[in-house]
């Protein structure tokens, strides 16, 4: 892998509860290569005009868009899941991003779930933007696993042309992250780098602070010539100040550059 080939991006979710604009500013100050916009309840994250303004003001390119797939964003950009993906693709195209991150459908989205794999392939053929489906995890209630997704949480089980590997999610599901990366092969086009302790909670720890194979996965990507984007999608909500938050995000960036061979 050539030094600097993989770009390292900051998810706007990583500065929560600060704003989308704060993510652009912090990423610019710390020297990230770009931004992944988590489309959420912050109005700025939903507006292509505002995102263009932030991109230009902070000279920080938008490399990917995370479609509003979470329970808390079920009404962002409407309630039709295909409409959300279409809007995410349009925003990505306007901003020059090459990836839309999407979660598998919830089980109660029955029609969407039945058509999901074929529908994504159709949409992929209509654009240069890739839809990278993210690995999720079983939900747990009273020590029982609840199958919340259809198709399921393990993205290896479906023929997705592009996928996102999330290491906080592998911690929750108890999956071997390195094996998943190897199993996905060339279909692994996007990485959400974080850490986890193996608890039932989706922790999104700073890489190196949990039990996940962050270094082996980055080494594998380095050896295999990965040319996608590595996104720091971590939680800093417990930071007591912006200074502490920036220290955490600087540590995450330094860790990733060190182990991915990606120069600034």
Backbone as CSV, one residue per row, in Angstrom:
resi,resn,N_x,N_y,N_z,CA_x,CA_y,CA_z,C_x,C_y,C_z
1,UNK,0.847,-1.193,0.000,0.000,0.000,0.000,0.878,1.237,0.000
2,UNK,0.580,2.211,-0.830,1.328,3.451,-0.879,1.006,4.302,0.336
3,UNK,2.012,4.960,0.882,1.799,5.816,2.034,0.816,6.917,1.682
4,UNK,-0.187,7.091,2.529,-1.157,8.155,2.317,-2.295,7.790,1.398
5,UNK,-2.358,6.513,0.922,-3.401,6.146,-0.029,-4.777,6.157,0.621
6,UNK,-4.899,5.575,1.813,-6.173,5.589,2.525,-6.349,6.937,3.222
7,UNK,-7.532,7.523,3.080,-7.813,8.788,3.742,-8.454,8.525,5.098
8,UNK,-8.163,9.409,6.042,-8.695,9.272,7.393,-9.664,10.412,7.645
9,UNK,-10.894,10.035,7.948,-11.998,10.976,8.038,-12.563,10.981,9.456
10,UNK,-13.218,12.082,9.811,-13.876,12.198,11.112,-15.382,12.195,10.914
11,UNK,-16.062,11.299,11.607,-17.526,11.317,11.587,-18.020,12.488,12.424
12,UNK,-19.023,13.197,11.901,-19.589,14.307,12.676,-20.206,13.818,13.975
13,UNK,-20.569,12.533,14.043,-21.121,11.989,15.292,-20.084,11.950,16.404
14,UNK,-18.802,12.032,16.050,-17.734,11.909,17.036,-17.600,13.126,17.936
15,UNK,-18.251,14.234,17.598,-18.154,15.425,18.444,-19.430,15.650,19.247
16,UNK,-20.407,14.763,19.116,-21.670,14.911,19.844,-21.389,15.032,21.349
17,UNK,-22.011,15.998,22.052,-23.182,16.793,21.673,-22.893,18.119,20.984
18,UNK,-21.655,18.324,20.525,-21.388,19.520,19.744,-22.005,19.371,18.357
19,UNK,-21.939,20.442,17.565,-22.673,20.536,16.305,-21.893,19.952,15.130
20,UNK,-22.601,19.839,14.012,-21.965,19.434,12.757,-20.842,20.395,12.395
21,UNK,-21.086,21.696,12.567,-20.038,22.669,12.255,-18.812,22.454,13.127
22,UNK,-18.997,22.114,14.380,-17.855,21.856,15.265,-17.001,20.714,14.737
23,UNK,-17.637,19.711,14.142,-16.882,18.580,13.593,-15.980,19.048,12.455
24,UNK,-16.508,19.885,11.572,-15.688,20.416,10.484,-14.507,21.216,11.037
25,UNK,-14.781,22.057,12.031,-13.732,22.898,12.595,-12.655,22.060,13.270
26,UNK,-13.075,21.096,14.083,-12.118,20.260,14.804,-11.301,19.406,13.837
27,UNK,-11.961,18.841,12.823,-11.251,18.027,11.837,-10.206,18.855,11.105
28,UNK,-10.533,20.101,10.809,-9.598,20.988,10.122,-8.401,21.313,11.006
29,UNK,-8.642,21.617,12.265,-7.563,21.975,13.196,-6.620,20.797,13.419
30,UNK,-7.192,19.600,13.568,-6.386,18.426,13.911,-5.704,17.778,12.704
31,UNK,-6.144,18.110,11.496,-5.483,17.573,10.314,-6.084,16.300,9.751
32,UNK,-7.368,16.081,9.988,-8.048,14.966,9.325,-8.115,15.236,7.821
33,UNK,-8.295,14.164,7.041,-8.348,14.306,5.583,-9.729,14.682,5.077
34,UNK,-10.758,14.486,5.901,-12.110,14.776,5.448,-13.126,14.480,6.532
35,UNK,-14.379,14.549,6.123,-15.518,14.403,7.031,-16.470,13.334,6.512
36,UNK,-17.034,12.548,7.450,-18.227,11.754,7.147,-19.388,12.426,7.867
37,UNK,-20.390,12.824,7.119,-21.557,13.486,7.695,-22.562,12.437,8.152
38,UNK,-22.796,12.380,9.460,-23.880,11.572,10.007,-25.142,12.426,9.929
39,UNK,-26.021,12.082,9.019,-27.258,12.856,8.870,-28.138,12.563,10.074
40,UNK,-28.403,13.617,10.859,-29.143,13.424,12.095,-30.107,14.548,12.361
41,UNK,-30.325,14.832,13.627,-31.305,15.848,13.997,-30.758,17.261,13.888
42,UNK,-29.436,17.426,13.820,-28.853,18.744,13.586,-29.223,19.179,12.170
43,UNK,-29.904,20.311,12.056,-30.407,20.770,10.755,-29.275,20.921,9.743
44,UNK,-28.105,21.332,10.189,-26.978,21.523,9.274,-26.604,20.227,8.562
45,UNK,-26.743,19.095,9.245,-26.384,17.809,8.641,-27.351,17.395,7.547
46,UNK,-28.526,18.007,7.520,-29.567,17.653,6.549,-29.557,18.545,5.312
47,UNK,-28.788,19.624,5.334,-28.837,20.647,4.288,-27.595,20.606,3.418
48,UNK,-27.763,20.317,2.139,-26.604,20.267,1.249,-25.971,21.639,1.101
49,UNK,-26.774,22.697,1.122,-26.212,24.046,1.010,-25.344,24.386,2.220
50,UNK,-25.804,24.025,3.417,-25.023,24.290,4.618,-23.759,23.435,4.635
51,UNK,-23.858,22.192,4.182,-22.679,21.330,4.143,-21.654,21.854,3.133
52,UNK,-22.117,22.391,2.031,-21.190,23.012,1.072,-20.476,24.201,1.713
53,UNK,-21.237,25.000,2.465,-20.639,26.159,3.127,-19.566,25.718,4.120
54,UNK,-19.873,24.705,4.926,-18.915,24.222,5.916,-17.684,23.623,5.236
55,UNK,-17.901,22.884,4.186,-16.782,22.312,3.421,-15.833,23.410,2.941
56,UNK,-16.415,24.489,2.436,-15.597,25.564,1.869,-14.941,26.423,2.945
57,UNK,-15.681,26.725,4.010,-15.146,27.568,5.081,-13.949,26.899,5.754
58,UNK,-14.061,25.596,6.002,-13.015,24.885,6.738,-12.072,24.102,5.826
59,UNK,-12.255,24.208,4.502,-11.417,23.480,3.541,-11.325,22.000,3.912
60,UNK,-12.481,21.439,4.197,-12.558,20.064,4.688,-13.547,19.292,3.814
61,UNK,-13.051,18.446,2.905,-13.953,17.742,1.990,-14.863,16.748,2.692
62,UNK,-16.055,16.587,2.158,-16.984,15.558,2.639,-16.708,14.301,1.827
63,UNK,-16.235,13.261,2.487,-15.845,12.032,1.803,-16.957,10.996,1.781
64,UNK,-17.891,11.101,2.724,-18.973,10.113,2.783,-20.158,10.694,3.535
65,UNK,-21.319,10.102,3.261,-22.570,10.473,3.915,-23.116,9.234,4.611
66,UNK,-23.460,9.365,5.884,-24.115,8.274,6.609,-25.609,8.555,6.572
67,UNK,-26.351,7.727,5.848,-27.792,7.921,5.714,-28.472,7.839,7.078
68,UNK,-29.612,8.522,7.251,-30.313,8.520,8.548,-31.057,7.208,8.781
69,UNK,-30.328,6.230,9.337,-30.857,4.868,9.529,-31.174,4.544,10.982
70,UNK,-30.846,5.436,11.894,-31.001,5.129,13.313,-32.448,5.283,13.758
71,UNK,-32.760,4.703,14.907,-34.115,4.860,15.446,-34.449,6.326,15.669
72,UNK,-33.479,7.108,16.112,-33.748,8.521,16.417,-33.848,9.384,15.169
73,UNK,-33.518,8.821,14.000,-33.605,9.603,12.761,-34.631,9.020,11.793
74,UNK,-35.590,8.285,12.313,-36.557,7.624,11.447,-37.410,8.606,10.639
75,UNK,-37.522,9.859,11.089,-38.323,10.844,10.361,-37.480,11.912,9.663
76,UNK,-36.163,11.779,9.742,-35.286,12.709,9.036,-35.319,12.385,7.542
77,UNK,-35.519,13.389,6.721,-35.671,13.219,5.276,-36.857,12.315,4.930
78,UNK,-37.921,12.415,5.696,-39.111,11.628,5.418,-39.069,10.261,6.064
79,UNK,-40.106,9.477,5.817,-40.207,8.154,6.441,-39.986,7.010,5.452
80,UNK,-39.913,7.317,4.164,-39.685,6.283,3.154,-38.202,5.933,3.109
81,UNK,-37.798,4.705,3.430,-36.371,4.374,3.481,-35.671,4.509,2.132
82,UNK,-36.375,4.190,1.038,-35.764,4.362,-0.282,-35.578,5.840,-0.595
83,UNK,-36.513,6.659,-0.144,-36.382,8.101,-0.317,-35.175,8.640,0.419
84,UNK,-34.909,8.115,1.615,-33.732,8.528,2.370,-32.446,8.193,1.613
85,UNK,-32.384,6.989,1.041,-31.181,6.585,0.319,-30.993,7.408,-0.951
86,UNK,-32.108,7.704,-1.618,-32.024,8.549,-2.810,-31.505,9.932,-2.449
87,UNK,-32.028,10.499,-1.368,-31.578,11.816,-0.924,-30.108,11.765,-0.517
88,UNK,-29.704,10.731,0.194,-28.297,10.599,0.597,-27.392,10.517,-0.627
89,UNK,-27.811,9.781,-1.618,-27.015,9.682,-2.852,-26.907,11.033,-3.539
90,UNK,-28.008,11.767,-3.613,-27.993,13.084,-4.255,-27.068,14.043,-3.529
91,UNK,-27.114,14.025,-2.193,-26.231,14.885,-1.406,-24.773,14.490,-1.626
92,UNK,-24.504,13.184,-1.630,-23.140,12.716,-1.878,-22.644,13.183,-3.243
93,UNK,-23.487,13.061,-4.245,-23.097,13.491,-5.586,-22.793,14.990,-5.623
94,UNK,-23.628,15.788,-4.974,-23.425,17.242,-4.989,-22.172,17.655,-4.238
95,UNK,-21.811,16.897,-3.208,-20.646,17.250,-2.392,-19.358,16.580,-2.874
96,UNK,-19.470,15.694,-3.859,-18.299,14.993,-4.349,-17.866,13.829,-3.489
97,UNK,-18.761,13.343,-2.627,-18.460,12.167,-1.800,-18.672,10.900,-2.612
98,UNK,-17.938,9.843,-2.282,-18.049,8.619,-3.080,-18.771,7.488,-2.373
99,UNK,-19.203,7.704,-1.113,-19.793,6.608,-0.342,-20.996,7.089,0.458
100,UNK,-22.051,6.262,0.449,-23.177,6.410,1.374,-23.174,5.180,2.271
101,UNK,-23.070,5.390,3.565,-23.133,4.302,4.537,-24.590,4.051,4.897
102,UNK,-24.977,2.787,4.901,-26.365,2.444,5.187,-26.404,1.206,6.074
103,UNK,-27.384,1.168,6.986,-27.596,-0.006,7.833,-28.580,-0.961,7.171
104,UNK,-28.524,-2.258,7.494,-29.584,-3.167,7.056,-30.928,-2.705,7.613
105,UNK,-32.028,-3.020,6.928,-33.352,-2.613,7.403,-33.703,-3.256,8.742
106,UNK,-34.532,-2.549,9.509,-35.115,-3.154,10.696,-36.142,-4.209,10.275
107,UNK,-36.377,-5.194,11.119,-37.281,-6.292,10.769,-38.699,-5.815,10.490
108,UNK,-39.104,-4.718,11.155,-40.470,-4.249,10.930,-40.620,-3.489,9.613
109,UNK,-39.507,-3.200,8.927,-39.558,-2.586,7.593,-39.616,-3.710,6.555
110,UNK,-40.722,-4.428,6.538,-40.779,-5.700,5.815,-40.589,-5.560,4.310
111,UNK,-41.306,-4.647,3.684,-41.170,-4.499,2.235,-39.777,-4.017,1.860
112,UNK,-39.278,-3.065,2.625,-37.933,-2.549,2.398,-36.902,-3.670,2.556
113,UNK,-37.058,-4.484,3.585,-36.133,-5.575,3.826,-36.128,-6.598,2.708
114,UNK,-37.310,-6.932,2.203,-37.393,-7.937,1.133,-36.698,-7.464,-0.141
115,UNK,-36.755,-6.178,-0.402,-36.207,-5.642,-1.647,-34.813,-5.053,-1.483
116,UNK,-34.258,-5.108,-0.274,-33.069,-4.328,0.052,-31.865,-4.701,-0.807
117,UNK,-31.509,-5.967,-0.885,-30.291,-6.363,-1.587,-30.393,-6.018,-3.068
118,UNK,-31.504,-6.407,-3.692,-31.683,-6.123,-5.120,-31.798,-4.628,-5.377
119,UNK,-32.490,-3.933,-4.482,-32.665,-2.499,-4.651,-31.364,-1.734,-4.571
120,UNK,-30.500,-2.121,-3.650,-29.198,-1.458,-3.545,-28.363,-1.678,-4.807
121,UNK,-28.401,-2.887,-5.342,-27.661,-3.158,-6.579,-28.176,-2.283,-7.713
122,UNK,-29.496,-2.133,-7.783,-30.076,-1.275,-8.822,-29.618,0.161,-8.647
123,UNK,-29.684,0.677,-7.421,-29.281,2.054,-7.174,-27.789,2.255,-7.438
124,UNK,-26.979,1.252,-7.130,-25.545,1.349,-7.367,-25.245,1.490,-8.855
125,UNK,-26.035,0.841,-9.676,-25.823,0.903,-11.122,-26.219,2.247,-11.718
126,UNK,-26.874,3.088,-10.921,-27.356,4.375,-11.424,-26.437,5.533,-11.063
127,UNK,-25.322,5.270,-10.369,-24.484,6.351,-9.850,-23.066,5.856,-9.630
128,UNK,-22.134,6.803,-9.498,-20.766,6.439,-9.123,-20.633,6.254,-7.616
129,UNK,-21.638,6.681,-6.854,-21.605,6.584,-5.397,-21.871,5.138,-4.981
130,UNK,-21.058,4.620,-4.074,-21.267,3.259,-3.584,-22.062,3.279,-2.282
131,UNK,-22.931,2.297,-2.135,-23.705,2.132,-0.910,-23.023,1.039,-0.091
132,UNK,-22.357,1.443,0.980,-21.560,0.514,1.789,-22.364,0.094,3.011
133,UNK,-22.854,-1.139,3.013,-23.726,-1.639,4.075,-22.886,-2.008,5.292
134,UNK,-23.338,-1.554,6.450,-22.559,-1.671,7.685,-22.969,-2.884,8.521
135,UNK,-21.977,-3.572,9.065,-22.279,-4.661,10.001,-22.910,-4.099,11.275
136,UNK,-23.909,-4.798,11.777,-24.585,-4.366,12.994,-24.357,-5.426,14.076
137,UNK,-25.355,-5.709,14.893,-25.182,-6.643,16.012,-26.559,-7.062,16.513
138,UNK,-26.638,-8.210,17.174,-27.930,-8.609,17.758,-28.289,-7.681,18.919
139,UNK,-29.551,-7.350,19.023,-30.022,-6.620,20.203,-30.244,-7.628,21.320
140,UNK,-30.133,-7.176,22.562,-30.310,-8.072,23.698,-31.348,-7.504,24.651
141,UNK,-32.240,-8.370,25.078,-33.263,-7.986,26.048,-33.394,-9.104,27.073
142,UNK,-33.117,-8.767,28.336,-33.190,-9.751,29.419,-32.381,-11.007,29.097
143,UNK,-31.145,-10.769,28.646,-30.186,-11.842,28.341,-30.550,-12.655,27.114
144,UNK,-31.557,-12.220,26.368,-31.939,-12.914,25.131,-31.566,-12.056,23.938
145,UNK,-31.117,-12.715,22.856,-30.818,-11.993,21.625,-32.098,-11.741,20.844
146,UNK,-32.217,-10.534,20.329,-33.368,-10.149,19.521,-32.866,-9.837,18.119
147,UNK,-33.420,-10.505,17.128,-33.013,-10.278,15.748,-33.724,-9.034,15.229
148,UNK,-33.010,-7.919,15.200,-33.629,-6.630,14.884,-33.548,-6.270,13.413
149,UNK,-32.718,-6.996,12.647,-32.470,-6.593,11.255,-32.853,-7.705,10.276
150,UNK,-33.323,-7.278,9.104,-33.668,-8.215,8.037,-33.428,-7.547,6.679
151,UNK,-32.391,-7.955,5.912,-31.443,-9.014,6.199,-30.690,-8.782,7.516
152,UNK,-30.021,-9.832,7.961,-29.449,-9.836,9.298,-28.299,-8.874,9.488
153,UNK,-27.774,-8.844,10.722,-26.728,-7.895,11.086,-25.372,-8.244,10.485
154,UNK,-25.151,-9.522,10.144,-23.851,-9.950,9.623,-23.822,-9.751,8.109
155,UNK,-23.090,-8.752,7.649,-23.089,-8.378,6.230,-22.403,-9.413,5.349
156,UNK,-21.727,-10.378,5.945,-21.121,-11.443,5.141,-22.159,-12.381,4.561
157,UNK,-23.372,-12.356,5.103,-24.405,-13.299,4.688,-25.126,-12.880,3.413
158,UNK,-24.871,-11.666,2.927,-25.544,-11.172,1.726,-24.511,-10.726,0.696
159,UNK,-24.948,-10.658,-0.550,-24.051,-10.313,-1.648,-24.030,-8.801,-1.863
160,UNK,-23.534,-8.076,-0.880,-23.424,-6.628,-1.011,-22.148,-6.281,-1.775
161,UNK,-22.235,-5.462,-2.806,-21.021,-5.094,-3.550,-20.027,-4.279,-2.715
162,UNK,-20.536,-3.487,-1.756,-19.673,-2.644,-0.928,-20.145,-2.726,0.518
163,UNK,-19.194,-2.728,1.437,-19.552,-2.876,2.848,-18.704,-1.949,3.721
164,UNK,-19.245,-1.658,4.911,-18.554,-0.903,5.955,-18.338,-1.823,7.146
165,UNK,-17.105,-1.913,7.612,-16.805,-2.683,8.812,-16.686,-1.733,9.988
166,UNK,-17.477,-1.963,11.036,-17.481,-1.136,12.240,-16.974,-1.972,13.409
167,UNK,-15.874,-1.535,14.026,-15.244,-2.335,15.077,-15.887,-2.172,16.444
168,UNK,-16.688,-1.135,16.638,-17.491,-1.090,17.857,-18.610,-2.116,17.761
169,UNK,-19.157,-2.292,16.563,-20.240,-3.261,16.364,-19.737,-4.694,16.469
170,UNK,-18.511,-4.957,16.004,-17.989,-6.322,16.171,-17.799,-6.637,17.646
171,UNK,-17.480,-5.614,18.452,-17.340,-5.836,19.891,-18.660,-6.270,20.502
172,UNK,-19.758,-5.629,20.106,-21.073,-5.959,20.659,-21.522,-7.343,20.200
173,UNK,-21.281,-7.664,18.939,-21.751,-8.946,18.396,-20.846,-10.110,18.775
174,UNK,-19.645,-9.819,19.306,-18.709,-10.881,19.635,-18.056,-11.490,18.413
175,UNK,-17.953,-10.701,17.344,-17.385,-11.165,16.086,-15.887,-10.892,16.042
176,UNK,-15.154,-11.790,15.430,-13.731,-11.590,15.197,-13.584,-10.561,14.074
177,UNK,-13.166,-9.348,14.421,-13.121,-8.259,13.446,-12.135,-8.534,12.318
178,UNK,-10.987,-9.108,12.638,-10.001,-9.392,11.602,-10.519,-10.448,10.637
179,UNK,-11.166,-11.486,11.164,-11.733,-12.513,10.293,-12.818,-11.912,9.399
180,UNK,-13.648,-11.016,9.952,-14.680,-10.394,9.137,-14.054,-9.569,8.017
181,UNK,-12.995,-8.832,8.345,-12.313,-8.040,7.323,-11.777,-8.941,6.211
182,UNK,-11.184,-10.047,6.600,-10.645,-10.975,5.596,-11.763,-11.622,4.787
183,UNK,-12.838,-12.001,5.455,-13.953,-12.647,4.758,-14.591,-11.707,3.731
184,UNK,-14.655,-10.431,4.047,-15.281,-9.473,3.130,-14.426,-9.210,1.902
185,UNK,-13.133,-9.370,2.027,-12.251,-9.211,0.871,-12.381,-7.840,0.233
186,UNK,-12.494,-7.838,-1.105,-12.575,-6.580,-1.851,-13.887,-5.844,-1.619
187,UNK,-14.866,-6.526,-1.018,-16.149,-5.843,-0.754,-16.042,-4.885,0.429
188,UNK,-14.951,-4.980,1.184,-14.725,-4.044,2.281,-14.153,-2.753,1.701
189,UNK,-14.979,-1.727,1.635,-14.579,-0.468,1.006,-14.540,0.702,1.973
190,UNK,-14.977,0.484,3.227,-15.141,1.589,4.168,-14.963,1.023,5.573
191,UNK,-14.243,1.747,6.424,-14.004,1.278,7.791,-14.445,2.331,8.788
192,UNK,-15.274,1.922,9.749,-15.575,2.738,10.914,-14.660,2.255,12.026
193,UNK,-13.637,3.038,12.312,-12.662,2.628,13.314,-13.065,3.169,14.682
194,UNK,-13.207,2.267,15.611,-13.516,2.562,17.007,-13.092,1.332,17.793
195,UNK,-13.405,1.304,19.062,-13.046,0.161,19.890,-14.225,-0.174,20.787
196,UNK,-14.157,-1.313,21.439,-15.210,-1.737,22.346,-14.667,-2.763,23.319
197,UNK,-15.354,-2.928,24.430,-14.883,-3.840,25.472,-15.535,-5.213,25.398
198,UNK,-16.519,-5.368,24.494,-17.241,-6.626,24.406,-18.532,-6.640,25.194
199,UNK,-18.930,-5.486,25.714,-20.199,-5.402,26.443,-21.355,-5.375,25.455
200,UNK,-22.572,-5.410,25.975,-23.760,-5.375,25.122,-24.077,-3.962,24.653
201,UNK,-23.280,-2.992,25.082,-23.515,-1.596,24.722,-22.571,-1.181,23.603
202,UNK,-23.093,-0.442,22.631,-22.305,0.040,21.503,-21.469,1.231,21.974
203,UNK,-20.192,1.001,22.299,-19.407,1.979,23.047,-18.666,3.008,22.188
204,UNK,-18.173,2.604,21.044,-17.414,3.504,20.167,-16.279,4.188,20.933
205,UNK,-15.424,3.367,21.543,-14.284,3.874,22.295,-13.187,4.366,21.347
206,UNK,-12.304,5.194,21.872,-11.115,5.604,21.128,-10.298,4.349,20.816
207,UNK,-9.829,4.173,19.575,-9.050,2.977,19.237,-7.862,2.781,20.169
208,UNK,-7.703,1.539,20.631,-6.639,1.215,21.560,-7.081,1.177,23.005
209,UNK,-8.320,1.606,23.274,-8.803,1.619,24.652,-9.739,0.448,24.959
210,UNK,-9.926,-0.435,24.003,-10.799,-1.580,24.204,-10.094,-2.870,23.845
211,UNK,-10.870,-3.868,23.456,-10.326,-5.193,23.196,-10.324,-5.578,21.720
212,UNK,-10.787,-4.696,20.864,-10.903,-5.052,19.458,-9.551,-5.057,18.746
213,UNK,-9.509,-5.791,17.639,-8.257,-5.978,16.889,-8.003,-4.788,15.965
214,UNK,-7.948,-3.602,16.542,-7.780,-2.399,15.723,-6.467,-2.431,14.935
215,UNK,-5.382,-2.742,15.610,-4.080,-2.766,14.934,-4.017,-3.873,13.882
216,UNK,-4.413,-5.121,14.192,-4.395,-6.151,13.158,-5.280,-5.820,11.954
217,UNK,-6.437,-5.214,12.189,-7.304,-4.850,11.059,-6.639,-3.785,10.198
218,UNK,-6.063,-2.766,10.819,-5.366,-1.731,10.045,-4.174,-2.318,9.296
219,UNK,-3.456,-3.227,9.933,-2.321,-3.879,9.263,-2.789,-4.701,8.076
220,UNK,-3.918,-5.391,8.245,-4.487,-6.165,7.136,-4.856,-5.255,5.966
221,UNK,-5.473,-4.121,6.273,-5.832,-3.191,5.203,-4.584,-2.651,4.509
222,UNK,-3.561,-2.358,5.292,-2.295,-1.886,4.731,-1.710,-2.915,3.777
223,UNK,-1.691,-4.172,4.201,-1.104,-5.242,3.397,-1.921,-5.552,2.148
224,UNK,-3.245,-5.345,2.240,-4.115,-5.715,1.120,-4.342,-4.567,0.142
225,UNK,-3.709,-3.417,0.380,-3.844,-2.308,-0.546,-5.168,-1.580,-0.470
226,UNK,-5.747,-1.523,0.707,-7.034,-0.844,0.911,-6.942,0.608,0.456
227,UNK,-7.873,1.006,-0.416,-7.879,2.366,-0.959,-9.148,3.113,-0.582
228,UNK,-9.869,2.608,0.413,-11.098,3.259,0.836,-10.824,4.323,1.884
229,UNK,-11.839,4.611,2.687,-11.723,5.636,3.717,-11.821,5.003,5.098
230,UNK,-10.944,5.437,5.989,-10.990,5.028,7.387,-11.634,6.169,8.163
231,UNK,-12.782,5.890,8.771,-13.549,6.927,9.464,-13.459,6.699,10.966
232,UNK,-13.008,7.711,11.689,-13.058,7.646,13.142,-14.475,7.975,13.573
233,UNK,-15.192,6.939,14.014,-16.562,7.101,14.505,-16.538,6.687,15.975
234,UNK,-16.205,7.649,16.825,-15.998,7.386,18.243,-16.930,8.257,19.077
235,UNK,-17.079,7.892,20.327,-17.908,8.672,21.245,-17.019,9.506,22.162
236,UNK,-17.269,10.830,22.159,-16.561,11.727,23.087,-17.567,12.473,23.957
237,UNK,-18.758,11.915,24.081,-19.816,12.637,24.803,-19.505,12.824,26.287
238,UNK,-18.598,12.014,26.818,-18.237,12.157,28.230,-17.114,13.171,28.454
239,UNK,-16.591,13.750,27.384,-15.533,14.746,27.538,-16.068,15.938,28.315
240,UNK,-15.273,16.449,29.223,-15.721,17.543,30.083,-15.592,18.907,29.423
241,UNK,-14.854,18.975,28.312,-14.642,20.242,27.618,-14.277,19.966,26.172
242,UNK,-14.297,21.003,25.337,-13.867,20.820,23.956,-12.383,20.472,23.893
243,UNK,-11.613,21.002,24.821,-10.188,20.681,24.849,-9.966,19.187,25.067
244,UNK,-10.708,18.600,26.002,-10.591,17.158,26.241,-11.077,16.371,25.027
245,UNK,-12.140,16.835,24.407,-12.672,16.172,23.206,-11.630,16.190,22.093
246,UNK,-11.007,17.326,21.877,-9.999,17.432,20.827,-8.781,16.576,21.140
247,UNK,-8.422,16.459,22.400,-7.310,15.591,22.785,-7.613,14.139,22.430
248,UNK,-8.827,13.706,22.709,-9.240,12.339,22.369,-9.200,12.115,20.857
249,UNK,-9.709,13.090,20.104,-9.774,12.942,18.647,-8.398,13.047,18.015
250,UNK,-7.496,13.805,18.621,-6.111,13.847,18.159,-5.434,12.501,18.411
251,UNK,-5.702,11.901,19.566,-5.153,10.570,19.879,-5.654,9.534,18.878
252,UNK,-6.945,9.592,18.560,-7.518,8.645,17.608,-6.877,8.781,16.227
253,UNK,-6.656,10.017,15.802,-6.031,10.250,14.497,-4.590,9.759,14.489
254,UNK,-3.833,10.067,15.540,-2.434,9.638,15.604,-2.328,8.119,15.596
255,UNK,-3.191,7.456,16.348,-3.226,5.985,16.385,-3.459,5.438,14.980
256,UNK,-4.408,6.012,14.277,-4.785,5.499,12.959,-3.680,5.736,11.938
257,UNK,-3.098,6.921,11.961,-2.002,7.184,11.027,-0.817,6.253,11.295
258,UNK,-0.511,6.022,12.560,0.610,5.166,12.911,0.435,3.755,12.377
259,UNK,-0.767,3.209,12.531,-0.970,1.790,12.211,-1.534,1.531,10.817
260,UNK,-1.887,2.583,10.090,-2.410,2.387,8.730,-1.408,2.801,7.663
261,UNK,-0.296,3.407,8.079,0.680,3.873,7.102,0.170,5.019,6.262
262,UNK,-0.805,5.759,6.804,-1.421,6.840,6.045,-0.868,8.173,6.516
263,UNK,-0.046,8.792,5.690,0.586,10.053,6.044,-0.385,11.210,5.833
264,UNK,-0.219,12.310,6.598,-1.065,13.481,6.397,-0.784,14.159,5.071
